[in-house]
Amino acid sequence: MVKRTKQQDLAGALEFEGRTAEDPQFATWLAEHRARKGGKIRVTQGGRGVRVLFSDAADMAWWSKFERTR
């Protein structure tokens, strides 16, 4: 059996230190993004906090402004 790996081009990733995916403010940001862009984002739990992976450079700019407001 051949195992295939899905590969994506990523524009970047941000890690929100000290936050979890259940954090109310993070959940609000995520809902805003999904309403605006349709959910083209991957969220994982990183070593220090929640990590957001982007496939679009515009998404990186959108989430970077939230990182500065923490």
TORPA-4810 file (N, C-alpha, C, O; in nm, 3 decimals):
<nodes>
NODE_1_0.084_-0.118_0.000_0.000_0.000_0.000_0.089_0.125_0.000_0.190_0.131_0.071_M
NODE_2_0.051_0.223_-0.080_0.125_0.348_-0.090_0.056_0.452_-0.004_-0.064_0.475_-0.016_V
NODE_3_0.133_0.514_0.081_0.079_0.618_0.168_0.105_0.753_0.102_0.220_0.785_0.069_K
NODE_4_0.001_0.831_0.083_0.015_0.962_0.020_0.001_1.070_0.125_-0.079_1.060_0.218_R
NODE_5_0.080_1.171_0.108_0.077_1.283_0.200_0.025_1.406_0.127_0.072_1.440_0.019_T
NODE_6_-0.073_1.470_0.187_-0.126_1.594_0.130_-0.030_1.707_0.162_0.005_1.729_0.278_K
NODE_7_0.013_1.779_0.060_0.104_1.890_0.081_0.034_2.020_0.042_-0.035_2.027_-0.059_Q
NODE_8_0.054_2.121_0.124_-0.004_2.252_0.098_0.105_2.357_0.103_0.204_2.342_0.175_Q
NODE_9_0.087_2.463_0.026_0.175_2.578_0.038_0.124_2.661_0.154_0.006_2.699_0.157_D
NODE_10_0.210_2.690_0.248_0.170_2.769_0.363_0.233_2.908_0.354_0.350_2.922_0.322_L
NODE_11_0.152_3.009_0.383_0.202_3.146_0.385_0.272_3.174_0.517_0.362_3.258_0.523_A
NODE_12_0.232_3.105_0.622_0.295_3.128_0.751_0.217_3.066_0.865_0.114_3.002_0.845_G
NODE_13_0.269_3.087_0.984_0.206_3.036_1.105_0.231_3.134_1.218_0.337_3.197_1.225_A
NODE_14_0.135_3.146_1.306_0.149_3.227_1.427_0.113_3.140_1.546_0.021_3.058_1.538_L
NODE_15_0.184_3.159_1.656_0.150_3.088_1.778_0.113_3.190_1.884_0.191_3.280_1.915_E
NODE_16_-0.007_3.176_1.938_-0.057_3.267_2.040_-0.023_3.208_2.176_-0.096_3.122_2.228_F
NODE_17_0.086_3.254_2.232_0.138_3.199_2.357_0.040_3.220_2.472_-0.013_3.330_2.490_E
NODE_18_0.017_3.114_2.548_-0.070_3.121_2.665_-0.218_3.110_2.634_-0.300_3.120_2.725_G
NODE_19_-0.255_3.089_2.508_-0.396_3.075_2.471_-0.424_2.932_2.428_-0.335_2.859_2.386_R
NODE_20_-0.551_2.894_2.441_-0.596_2.765_2.392_-0.703_2.790_2.287_-0.751_2.903_2.272_T
NODE_21_-0.741_2.686_2.214_-0.844_2.700_2.111_-0.980_2.733_2.174_-1.068_2.785_2.106_A
NODE_22_-0.996_2.703_2.302_-1.123_2.731_2.371_-1.128_2.871_2.431_-1.232_2.911_2.484_E
NODE_23_-1.020_2.946_2.424_-1.015_3.083_2.477_-1.123_3.166_2.409_-1.130_3.168_2.286_D
NODE_24_-1.209_3.236_2.486_-1.320_3.312_2.426_-1.277_3.416_2.323_-1.341_3.430_2.218_P
NODE_25_-1.170_3.489_2.350_-1.125_3.591_2.254_-1.072_3.524_2.127_-1.099_3.573_2.017_Q
NODE_26_-0.999_3.415_2.140_-0.949_3.344_2.023_-1.065_3.287_1.942_-1.063_3.292_1.819_F
NODE_27_-1.166_3.233_2.009_-1.283_3.177_1.940_-1.355_3.286_1.860_-1.405_3.259_1.751_A
NODE_28_-1.361_3.408_1.914_-1.423_3.521_1.844_-1.343_3.553_1.718_-1.401_3.574_1.611_T
NODE_29_-1.210_3.559_1.730_-1.125_3.586_1.614_-1.145_3.480_1.506_-1.156_3.512_1.388_W
NODE_30_-1.151_3.354_1.549_-1.167_3.243_1.455_-1.302_3.252_1.384_-1.310_3.229_1.264_L
NODE_31_-1.408_3.284_1.458_-1.541_3.298_1.398_-1.543_3.411_1.296_-1.604_3.397_1.189_A
NODE_32_-1.478_3.524_1.327_-1.471_3.636_1.234_-1.399_3.595_1.105_-1.443_3.629_0.995_E
NODE_33_-1.290_3.523_1.120_-1.214_3.479_1.003_-1.296_3.385_0.917_-1.300_3.400_0.795_H
NODE_34_-1.362_3.289_0.979_-1.441_3.192_0.903_-1.560_3.259_0.834_-1.598_3.219_0.724_R
NODE_35_-1.619_3.360_0.897_-1.729_3.433_0.834_-1.679_3.512_0.713_-1.749_3.525_0.612_A
NODE_36_-1.558_3.563_0.723_-1.500_3.646_0.617_-1.441_3.562_0.504_-1.456_3.597_0.386_R
NODE_37_-1.373_3.452_0.538_-1.298_3.375_0.439_-1.349_3.234_0.416_-1.304_3.168_0.322_K
NODE_38_-1.440_3.184_0.496_-1.495_3.051_0.474_-1.416_2.937_0.536_-1.431_2.823_0.493_G
NODE_39_-1.334_2.963_0.635_-1.268_2.857_0.709_-1.142_2.799_0.648_-1.110_2.683_0.673_G
NODE_40_-1.069_2.875_0.569_-0.946_2.827_0.506_-0.827_2.844_0.600_-0.733_2.918_0.570_K
NODE_41_-0.831_2.776_0.714_-0.731_2.795_0.818_-0.717_2.665_0.896_-0.812_2.589_0.910_I
NODE_42_-0.597_2.640_0.948_-0.575_2.521_1.031_-0.531_2.567_1.169_-0.441_2.650_1.182_R
NODE_43_-0.594_2.513_1.272_-0.564_2.549_1.410_-0.515_2.423_1.482_-0.581_2.319_1.477_V
NODE_44_-0.400_2.433_1.549_-0.346_2.322_1.627_-0.299_2.374_1.761_-0.280_2.494_1.779_T
NODE_45_-0.280_2.284_1.855_-0.226_2.322_1.985_-0.075_2.308_1.978_-0.023_2.197_1.959_Q
NODE_46_-0.004_2.418_1.993_0.141_2.417_1.988_0.199_2.393_2.127_0.126_2.367_2.222_G
NODE_47_0.328_2.402_2.138_0.397_2.381_2.264_0.370_2.489_2.368_0.366_2.460_2.487_G
NODE_48_0.352_2.612_2.323_0.331_2.724_2.416_0.192_2.784_2.408_0.155_2.865_2.493_R
NODE_49_0.115_2.746_2.307_-0.019_2.802_2.291_-0.081_2.752_2.162_-0.028_2.661_2.097_G
NODE_50_-0.193_2.812_2.125_-0.263_2.771_2.004_-0.187_2.823_1.882_-0.139_2.937_1.882_V
NODE_51_-0.177_2.741_1.779_-0.103_2.775_1.657_-0.201_2.783_1.540_-0.287_2.696_1.524_R
NODE_52_-0.188_2.887_1.459_-0.273_2.908_1.344_-0.185_2.903_1.219_-0.088_2.978_1.208_V
NODE_53_-0.220_2.814_1.123_-0.145_2.798_0.999_-0.226_2.856_0.884_-0.347_2.833_0.875_L
NODE_54_-0.160_2.930_0.796_-0.227_3.002_0.689_-0.181_2.954_0.553_-0.065_2.920_0.534_F
NODE_55_-0.275_2.952_0.458_-0.238_2.920_0.320_-0.240_3.045_0.233_-0.208_3.038_0.114_S
NODE_56_-0.275_3.159_0.289_-0.287_3.283_0.214_-0.214_3.394_0.289_-0.231_3.409_0.410_D
NODE_57_-0.133_3.472_0.219_-0.057_3.580_0.282_-0.149_3.684_0.344_-0.113_3.745_0.445_A
NODE_58_-0.266_3.706_0.286_-0.361_3.803_0.343_-0.409_3.756_0.480_-0.432_3.839_0.569_A
NODE_59_-0.423_3.626_0.498_-0.463_3.573_0.629_-0.356_3.600_0.733_-0.387_3.630_0.848_D
NODE_60_-0.231_3.592_0.693_-0.120_3.619_0.784_-0.130_3.762_0.837_-0.110_3.786_0.956_M
NODE_61_-0.159_3.857_0.748_-0.174_3.997_0.789_-0.293_4.014_0.882_-0.285_4.088_0.980_A
NODE_62_-0.404_3.946_0.853_-0.526_3.953_0.935_-0.497_3.905_1.077_-0.534_3.972_1.174_W
NODE_63_-0.433_3.791_1.091_-0.407_3.734_1.223_-0.295_3.805_1.296_-0.292_3.805_1.419_W
NODE_64_-0.202_3.865_1.225_-0.092_3.937_1.290_-0.145_4.056_1.369_-0.089_4.089_1.474_S
NODE_65_-0.250_4.120_1.322_-0.305_4.233_1.397_-0.366_4.185_1.528_-0.365_4.260_1.626_K
NODE_66_-0.419_4.064_1.534_-0.473_4.012_1.659_-0.362_3.974_1.755_-0.378_3.985_1.877_F
NODE_67_-0.250_3.930_1.702_-0.137_3.896_1.787_-0.087_4.020_1.862_-0.045_4.011_1.978_E
NODE_68_-0.092_4.135_1.796_-0.047_4.259_1.859_-0.145_4.309_1.964_-0.105_4.388_2.050_R
NODE_69_-0.272_4.266_1.962_-0.371_4.315_2.056_-0.381_4.230_2.182_-0.466_4.255_2.267_T
NODE_70_-0.295_4.129_2.195_-0.303_4.040_2.311_-0.264_4.112_2.435_-0.265_4.053_2.543_R
</nodes>
